[in-house]
Amino acid sequence: MKISNAVFSALSVTKHSGNLRIPRSGLIKSAHLLERLGLAAVGGSCGLYVGAILLRYESGLSESGWIVLLTMLYGALSYYVGIDLAGNKARKSSLSISEEWDGSDAPEIISAAGTFGAAIAAALSVSIIVLDQYVPSGVIAVVVGCWFLGSSLQVVAGTMARNNDAADKKS
């Protein structure tokens, strides 16, 4: 018996046994919330790394530990709002090949660019911290700017997608 068949049969047995009945929609919503909270934790971690190199920079703005908390909170917010775009329209891929771009995929493209920028900035921050590198302040400013821009793009994309979904539901 294949492992996949064994897992499927075990799941089908547990699905029909017991008194606990969870509606499928409730289960999906719970899983989606758990996924979003996990993304927020990743965003907070990225913010932690960026905040840590800001502490090493020793400028007037970043001498306080508050900068780390602020970068963590903003990172968590941006990953929660932006990476996993809401609604079916954002999740569906366009199967038709169109000659003209109608702008409907803009939230996904903006979110992807934001995710890339924030992730690259976080990876550079981790390498600076782990390898204990000395880098010029200009490089740190570019890393922080890239992270802030990427996180902001995620927030914009999430807001655009949710506004489009709200407009679609009204029509």
Buried (B, 14 or more C-beta within 10 A) or exposed (E): EEEEEEEEEEEEEEEEEEEEEEEEEEEEEEEEEEEBEEBBBBBBBBBBBBBBBBBBBEEEEBEEEEBBBBBBBBBBBBBBBBBBBBBEBBEEEEEEEEEEEEEEBBBBEBBBBBBEBBBBBBEBBBBBBEEEEEBEEEBBEBBBEBBBBBBBBBBBBBBBBBEBBEEEEEE
